Amino acid sequence: MSQLPSRDEILQWISDNPTQSSKRDIARAFGIKGAARIDLKRMLKELEDEGHLAKRKKTYRDPEKLPPVAVLQVGPQTADGDLTARPMEWQGEGAEPAIVIVPRASDPALGEGDRILARLTEIKGDFAYEARLIRRIGTNPRRVLGVFRATPEGGRILPIDKGDGKEWQVSKSDIGGAKEGELVEAEQSGPKGRMGLPRARVLARLGDPSAPRAVSLIAIHQHGIPHDFPDEVIAEADAMHPATLDDAREDLTDLPLITIDPADARDHDDACWAHPDDDPKNADGHVIWVAIADVAEYVRPGTALDAEARKRGNSSYFPDRVVPMLPDRLSGDLCSLHEGVPRACIAVRMQIDAHGEKIAHRFVRGIMRSVASLTYKRVQAARDGNPDEQCAPLMDEVIHPLFNAYEALTRARNRRQPLDLDLPERKVVISEEGEVESVNFSDRLDAHRMIEEFMVLANVATAQELISRRSPLLFRVHEEPPPEKLDTLRDTAEAAGLTLAKGQVLKTAHLNALLAQAEGTENDQLINLATLRSMTQAYYSPSNFGHFGLALQAYAHFTSPIRRYSDLVVHRALITAHKWGEDGLSPDDIARLEPTAAHISETERRSMSAERDTNDRYLAAFLSDRVGSTFSGRISGIARFGVFVTLDDTGADGLVPMRALGHEYFRLDRDAGTLTGSDSGTVIGLGQRVTVKLIEAAPVTGGLAFELVSLEGDALPRARRGGSKSAPKGRKPARTKRKSDKVKRKVSRTRK
């Protein structure tokens, strides 16, 4: 191009190409070369000074734009019946852009004045953006889950919660098409009616109480997970305003921090960036930034918000919904590190050497602005050479440096040898109608492992920082396995022809060596399961007992304060230790660290149980139309009443009752973890491959019942009267006998 483009042409290009807006992108687009680049740089600086552009590191973006996710206030309808909205936050200097709400059939009815969290898309025409509802916020009517019973006046709702015996009255106009016996979710619509019952409006028909769409709600109620926020908590959250720069905060908006999350992430509480260390004393080293949402800015000690967050302890995640620890105004908005929006954070800058060892760190309280909200799959595809339109401009400055730093951390991890279990995570995918769409195992990408390593490093730096400052905190503790569980694991390994080191202090490296022996053999799954079962459960404590599984001396959760109360406590400890403000650890916080640790350890277990029960019910519903089919799997548990089997294709767990094992009596050896047929001598043990027939699937309970068809590829032998001299199937009889004799010797010594 012979001459520079006009200012209007540059602005139009940036507007049309928001992901290609660096000076290099603009120069390439207009064919600007050589000395003309200096004139282009001057023109961009003038546009920035005049407020037409905002510079983020080496990229220019239009400040007169709304972020992709924002809180809106619903406005009046247009003459055509379209619902309008206005942004609650507007960074630009011009008039607020016009927004039209595009509703879906499943969205709740919205009225003028409602606040909503919405996803925004730029459009052309009378409106600048169209908004699609994520969730409604700012209103807090009481909700109930129950069975609908029809009456001449409309109906009543019988709550499924055992502790709530009060019925709710529903008028004909509010039944929403509910049918007799259906499970419904309703909200309070007014004061008590003439019969003394509270009035309700049906929000959602969930159909048969045993249907897939209902099971997560049932689990929430059964496990006593707080579901609705009290009015005062919602009021406090709605009154919050975004944090701004002050003397205690550093301006980090020039750092090209990005968030990387699952595609269905409900919030974004961590962002990261890495670059080569320019310190000549740290050749080939890296600097890693991890920025975490500053929840402590909004959730202060002594407030209703804090009391409710502590009560919940953590967020609970289900395939079709989330029960958050914090109201939507915080979890989905002010505390979520959305792309292009200034957000309060606590960040740690960490230096690692070429070998991946951390040599220094520094914590700051600041304001950041994410340059991109990406998913694991998109980042992995970019790393593999297939960047999309948004990732392409970030490759050199952000994505490649992140993976380079991760490679160094991987070398350090391999030397440290944290426990390396290979247990795929199953994922239940739910359709918009609430039906189970698929059940599969989640992919484990390098992008996942990279973020995990960054978070682990940040959590280690946090524990070290607070220990060095003699600050009270909550540690994440994982103690080593108790001796009796190690003996069981060692026996299982010996029965499989493997060895686990004995007579020395146990390290994760010893367990990894055992797992490596089993890898690729028929005992692979057995040893992984047995190793997992030998572990103690992690918990929170104000005392440091180390983290055995990660092979770390001190560990504290810092990276997820939106969904874990433990992390909020740790953030407050950092604030107090660095004298960043008055919102740090209160004397009451410190005085009750012990009961807080016990409480949130319990709420974590409660959520895990509810999530596991929900997945079991979804899987039972998914398999309910396949009763009579056969499946392959492995034995995952042995009990006096039968055998537990985990299916290969879905990861579903079910029981083969003792009566479905065959026509003979099976003896249980608890120490050996086996069942032995009294007539045939067949030995059934952990990890064996089986084929089973599904004989029952109960979505209400999540139970699956199987019949054993074959063991290790062989049909079960028919038992013969008077016994059988045939060799046992499954485990070798000599090994089983040695193990049994070993147990007898132990018992004999104990009785002396």
N, C-alpha and C positions, 0 to 999 in steps of 0.2 A: 504494500500500500504506500502511495507516494506521500501522504500526509496523515497527521494524527486524526483519529475520529473526533467528533464533537463530544461535548460533555453529555448531551442527551443520548447519543449513540452508545456511550459507555454505560450509562445508567440503564438503558434498555437492555443491553447485553447481560448485565449482572442480574437484572430482573428475570430475564428469560433463561439464564443458565446459573442458578444459585449454587450449583456444586462445582462450577468451573470459574471461580471468581478471584483467583490469585492474580498477581501482576503478570506472572508467566502465562497463565491461561488467556488473559486479555490481550497480551502482546501477540501470542500465537494466533488468536482469532482475527486480529486486524492486520497481521503481517508486519508488525513493528519490529525492527531490528536495529542493532548497533546503537549509535548515539541517540536515536529517537526514543529509546527506552527511558533515558533520563527525563525527557519531556513528559513521557507517560507517567512516570513516578511523580513528577511535580503536579500533574493534573489530578491524579488520584489523591494526593495529599491535600490539594485545595478542596476537592469534593468532601474529603473526610472532615476538614476544618469547618466547612460550611454545614456539616450535619447531614449531608446527603448519603454518606456511607459511614459504616462503622467497621473498623479494622479489627480482625481477630487473628492474631499472629500475622501470617502472610496472606490472609484471605479477607476480602471485603464483602460485607453483607449489608443489605438495606435495613436500617433501623426502623423503618416505617412498616415492618412486617410483624404479624402475630406468630407466636410459636406454634408448633404442630399440635400441642395439647394445651388447653387453657381452661380456666374457670370463667364461665359466662353467667350473666343474669338474663333470664328470659324476659323478653319485651312483649309488646302487644302484637296481635296478628295484623297482617296486611289485609287490604280489601280482597285479595285472592285467597285468603285463609292461611297464608304461610306464617309460621311462627318466627319471630325475629329474636335476636339476642345482642347483648353488648359485652365486651371483655371487661372483667374486673380489674385487670392490669393492662395498662397501655403505655408502652415505652416511647412511642413516637411523639412528635411535636404537632402533627396535623390532627385532623378530626379522626375520631375513632372509626374504624372500618365497619361497614354494614355487614351483618351476619344473618344468614337464614338457616334455620334448623331443619334438617332432613330426617324425619322420624322413620323408625322401623316399626313393623307391626307389633313386635314384642316390647317396645318401649312403653314405660308408664306415661299416663297423661301428664302434660306439663302445663303450668299456668303462669301468668305474668308475675314476675317477682321471684320465681324459683331460681335457685342456683344450681348449675350443672357443671360437671367436668366433661369436656367434649373434645373430640379430635377434629381439627380444622384442615380444610383443603381450599386453596385459592381457586376462585372461579372468575369468569368474566360475565358482565351484565350488571344488573341493578345492585347486586350484592358482591362484596369482595371475597367473602368466604362462605362455604357451607359447613355446617357443624353436624357431627353425628354423636349422639349421646353415648358417653361411657358409663356415667352414673349420675344420679341426682344427689345433691348434697344440700345441707342447710336446713332440711326438714327432718323431724324425728318422731313421727307417730309410733306408738307401741305396736309391735308386730306379734303375730301368733301363728303357730303351725298346728293344724288339727284336721279332724275328719268332719266333713260337711254332712249335716243331717237336714233334709228338707222338711219344712213346715208350711202350713197354709199362709203364714205371714211372710215367708221367704225362706228362712233357714236358721240353723244354729251351727256353731263350730265347737267341737269337743277337742280341746288341746291334747296333744299326744304326750306332753310333758307331765309326768306323774305328780309333780309338785304343784301343778296348776289345775285345780278341779273346777274352776269357774268357766261356765260356757259363755260364748259370745253370740249376740243376736245380730242377724243379717237381714236387712230389708230386701224386698223383691228387686228393687232397683240396683242393689249392690252385690247380688250373688254372682255376677259375672259369668253366668252360664254353668255354674258348678252343679254337679250331679250328686245324687245320694251316694254316700260312701266314699267320695273322692277325698284325697288328701289335698288341702288348700293352704296357701299362705295368704294371710289377711293382715290389714292394719286397722287400728282404731280409727273410726270415722266420726265419733261424737261421744257425748256423755251417756250415762246409763239411760236406757229406754224405760218405758212404763212398767216393764217386768223386772226392773232392777238389774238387768244385764248390760254390760258394755256393748256398744254398737261397733260393728266391724264392716269393712269393705273388702271383698275378695280381690286380691292382687294377681294371684296366679293359681291356675288349676294344675295340680301335680298328678292328677289321675289316681290310679291304684297306689295305695301306700307302699306296695312292693315294687313299683315301677322304678327304673333307674334314676329318673329325674328327682325322686324324693329322697334318695338314700343319704346324701350328704347332709340334708336338713335334719333327718332323723338322727344321724350320728352327732351333729352339733348339740341337739337337745339331750340325747342319751348321755353324753359325756359332760354335760353341764358347761359347755363353752359359752361364755357371754357373747350374745349375738347382737343385741341392740345397745346403742350408746345412750346413757342418761342425757336428759335435756341440757343440764348444765355443762356437760362435756362438749356437746355439739355447739352450744353457745360460745364457749371459750375458743373452740377451734375456728368458728366462723368470724370471730372478732380479730383474728390474727392478720398481720400485714407482713409482706416480705421484708426480710432483714436487709439492712443497707451497710455500706462501709462506715466504719468508725475507727477509733484509735486502736482497738483490739484486733482489728481484722486487716489482713493483707489483700491487696487486689491481685487475684489470680486469673482474671478474665483473659489475659493474654496467653495463658497456657492452653494448648490444643487438647484438653482433656476430652475423652470420649467415654460413653457408657456402652457396655457390651452385655447383653442379657438374652434370655430365651425370647422367642418370638411372642409368647403370650404373657410376658412379664407385666405385673400389675403396677410396679413401681421401679424406680431407678435410684438406688441409694449409694452406688459406688461408681466412680469414674477413675480413669487411669491414663497415664502418658509416660513414655520413656524416651531417653535420648542418650547418645554416647557421652560419657563423662569427659569434660574438657580439662580436668585436673591432671597436669603432667605426672603427678605422683600416682595416678591410678590408670596406667596404660591399659587400654582395651576394656576399661570398666564401664559401668552404666549408671545412670540416674533414673530412678523409678519414682513417679509421683502417684500416690493413691489418695483421692479426695472422697470423703464420705459426708453424706447429708448431715447437717448440724441440727439434729432433732432437739438437742438441749436448748437451743434458742427459743423454741416454741413450747416445749413441755417442761415447765419449771417445777421444782420441788414445792409441795404443799398445795398444788392446784388440783382441780377435779380431773383434768387431763392426766396428770401424773398418777393419781390414785387409780384411775381406770386402766391406764397402761400397765401399771404394776399388777393389778388384779388379773388382767389377761395374760401377762407374762410374755406373750409372743403372738404372732399372727398364725393362723391355721389355714393350710392350703389344701383344697380339694380339686378334683378334676373339673368341676363346673363352677366353682366360686371360691372366694377367699373371705375369711373372717379376720379383718385387720386388727392390729393392736391399737392403731390410731385412726381417728375419723378421716374420711376421704379428703377433707380440706387440707389435711397435713400429708397423709400417706400418698395420695394421688396427685397432690399439687405442690404446696409450699415446700415440702421436704423431698420431693422427687426431682432428680437432676435432669429435667427435661431439656431437650436440645434448644439452644439459642436463648435460654432464659437465665438471668442472674439468680444464683442460689447460694445460700449460706452453707459453708462446709467447714469441716476440720480435716486438714490434709497432712500427710507425712511425706517428706522428701527423703528417699533412701539411696545411698550410694552402695553399689556392690562392685566387687572386683571382677577380674576376668574369669575367676573360678566360681562366681556366683555367691560368694560370701559377703554378707552385709558388713561394711566397715564404718558406716556412720548413718545417722538419721536426724531429722529435724522436723518437729511438729509446728504447724501454723493454723491459726483460725482465720478464715478468709471468705471471700466472695468469688465464685467461679462461674463459668458459663460453658456448658458442654457444646462442643462443635458438631457432635453427631451422636445420635442414638442408634446403635447398630445391634445386630443379632449375632449369635455365635456362628450360625451357618454362613451369614454374609461375610463375616470377617475371615472365616476359614476358607471360603471360596476365593476371597481376595488374596489371601496368603498363597493359595494354590495356583494363582495366576489368572483368576477370573473375577476381577473386581467389578462391581456394578458402578452405576453412575455416581453414587454418593461416595463410595470407597476409593475410586480411582484417584481423586485429588489428594487423598490422605495417605497414600501408600508410602511415599518417601519420608514424610515428616512424622507419621504416627504409627501406621500398622507395621511396617518393617522393623522400626526400632523397638516396638513392643515385643515382637517375636525374638529379636536378637537378645534382648534382656532375659526373656523366658528361657532361651537355650542355655544361658549362663546359669540361671537358677536351677535348671534341670541337672546340671553337673553337680551342683551342691546337694541337691535332693538325692541323687544316686549315691553320694558319699554318706549322707546322713541315714539313708535307708528307713524311711517311715514305712509302716505296714502297708503292703501292696496287695490288697485283696482284689480278686477279679469276680465281682458279683454284679451283673448287669442290673440296671434300674428299669423297672417296667413303667410304662406310661399309658394311662387310660385316656383316650381321646373321646370327648363328648361332642355330639352335634348340637346345633342351635336348638333342636327340638328336645334336647336332654337325653337322647339315646346314645348308647355306647357305639361309637363309630368304628373304633379299632383298639386293639391292645397290642402294644409292641414294646420293644426294648429301646431305650434312649441311646442315641449315638454318643460316643465319647470322643470329642474332637480335641485337637491340640489347642483350639481357642478356649475350650472349657478348662483344660489343664492350666493354661497360661493365667487365666483370671484367678483360678484357685491358688496358684503359687504366689501371685501378687498379694492376694488377701491374707494368706498364711504369713508372708513376710511382714505385712503391715501389722498383723495381730501380735507377732513376736516383738516387733519394735515397740508396740504399745506396752506390752508387759514389761519389757526392759526399761522403758522410759519411766513408768510409774514406780517400779521397784527402786530405781536409782534415785528417785525423788522422795522415797519413803512415803508414798501415798497409799491410802487404803484403796482397794479395788476388788473386783470379782474376777477370779481366775477361771478358765475353762480347764477342768481337771479330768484326766483319763488315767486311772491307775492300772498297773500291770495285772495280768490275770492271777487269780488265787491259785495256790499249789494244787488243790484238788481238780480244778478245771484243766490245768496243764497236764496232770496225770492222765485225765480222760483223753485229751488231745494226743498225748504221746502214745497211748494205747491204740487209738484209732490209726495213727500213723504207722505203728508197728504192724497192725493187722493188714494194712495195705502194702506192706513191704518197704516202708519208708522210715526215716529216722529223724528225730528231733533232739538236738543237743541237750545233754543233761549234766548236772553237777557244776553249773556255772550260772552267773547272773544272767537272767534272760534279757535278751535285746530283740528289737524288731528284726534285726538282721538274721537272727536264728530262725524266726518264723518265716521270713522271706525265703530263706534257703529251703525250708520245708515246702513252701508253695512252689518254688522253682523245680524241686524234684517231681512234684505231682503234675506240673504243667504239661498239657498235651497227652496225658495218660487217661485211662478210664477212671482214675481216682481224683482227677482234677477238681470236679465240683464237690466231691465229698470232703476233701481237705480244706477247700475254701470255706465251706459251711461249718465244718468242725472248728476251724480257726476263729471264725466270727463268733461262734457260740462260746468260745473260751474267753472272750473279751468281757471286761466289766463295762458298765454303762457310764458314759461321760456325764459330768454334772458340774454345777457352779459352786464355788467356794471362795470365801475371803482368804483362805490359806492356800498356799501353793504346794501342790503335790506332783506337779509336772504333767506332761501329756505323753503317755506311753506310745499311743498309736502313731503320733506324728514325730516321735523321737525328739521331743523338745523339753528343755528344762523349765520353761515358763511360757504360758500362753494365755492370752486374754481376748475375748471377742470385742472387736472394735468396728467391724465393717458393715454391720446390718442394724443400725439403730431404729430404722423404720419398723422392723418386724421382730426385734428382740429387745426386751427391757434390759438384759445384761449389758448390751452395748451402750445403751443410754447411760447407765451407771458409770461405765468406763469413760464415756465422753465427759461426764461431769467431773470425774477424777482428773482428767487432763486439763479441763478448764480451771479447776482449783489449783492444780500444781503449777500452771503457767500464769496464774493471775490474769486470766482473760476476761473476767466479769463476775457478776454476782449470781450467776446461774449454774454454779458448780455444785459439788457435793455439799449437801446441807448437813448439819449435825445429826438430824434425824436419819438421813440416808446412812451415815456412818454407823450410827448406833444399831441399826437394824440390818446390817449387811448379811449377818448369818441367817436370820429368818427370810430375808429377801432371796438369798441363794437357794435355800431349801424350797421356797415357794415357786420360783421360776423353773427350778429343775423339775418340779412336779407338773407345772403347766406344760412344759415341753413334752413330758411323757404322755400327758393327757391328749395333746394335739396329735402326737404320733399314733396313739391308739385310735383316735377318731379317724385319722387319715387312712390308717390300715384297714379299719372296719369298713370305711366307705369304699375303698378299692376292692375289698373282698365282695361287697354287695354288688358293685358294678360288674365285676367279673362273673359272679353267679348269674346276674341278669343276662350278660352277654352270652353265656354258655347254656342258658335255660332251654333254648330251642334245639340243643344238640345232645339231649339226653339219649343214651343208647349208642353214641359214637365212641370210638376208641381213640386214645391219645398216648403219646410217648412222654416219659418223664423220668424223674429220679426220686428215690426215697430220700426224704429230707428230715424224717423224724420217726422214732420208734417209741410206742407207748403200750401199756398193758391192754388198752382197748382197741389197738389197731396200728396202722402204718400211715404216716403222712407222706404224700407225694406232691412234688412240684412239677407242673407241666412245662414242657420245653417251649411251646410256642407262645404262651401267654404269661407264664410265671405264676399262674393261679395255683393255690394250695388247696388240697382236699384230703379226705380221710378214706382209707380202705379199712372198714370195720373188721374186727377180728373174724366175724362170721363170713366175711367175703374173701377170706384168704384161702379157703379150701375146706376139705372134709376131715381135717385132723386137728389135734390140739397143738398149739404153739406155745413153747416155753419162753418166757422173757428173761433175758440176762441183762439187767440194767447196766452193770459195769461194762460189759462188752458192747452194749447197744445193739443187741441182735434178738431175733425171734428164731427158734429152732423147732421144726416140725417133729412131733413125737414119733410119728410112724415113718415118714419119708426121710427125715434127717435134713430137710431143706433149711438152709440158713438164710434169713433175710436181714440185711444190714444197711446202714447209711450209705448213700451214694450209688447204690445199685440201679442199673437201668431197668425200667419196667414199662410194660404196656398196660393201660388200665381202661376200663369201660366206665363211662359216666352213667351212674344210676339215679342220681338226684342232684338238682340245683335249686337252692332256696334263696332267691334274692332278698327276702325279708331279713334273713339272718346272715347271708353271705356264705352259707355252708355248701360244700360240694362233697358228694359221696361217690366213691369209686368201687369197682370190683377188679381185683387183680387178674389180668389175663395171662401175662408172661413175665418171667423174671430173667434178666440177662439174656433175652432172646429165646428162652426155653419155656414151653408151657409148664404150668405147675404139675408135678407128678401126682397121680392118684394115690392116695394113702391106702395101704393094704392092712387088713386085720392082722394083728400079731406083730406089726412093725415091719421095717424094711432095712436090709443091709446095704442099700445103695448109698454111695457117697453123697454128702450134702452138696447142694447147689450153692452158688454165691461164693462166700468166703471159704478159704481152704480150711478143712476141719482141724488140721494140725495147729494152725495159727489161732483158731478160736479156742482150742483146748489149752494151748499155752497161756492165753490170756485169762481163761477161766481159772486155771491152776494158780496163776499169779495173784488173782483176787483172793483165792482161798488162803494162800500164804499170808497175805496182808491181814485177813480176818483172824487167822490163828495167832499171829504175833500180837494183835491188839488185845486178845482175850487173856493173855498171860499176865 
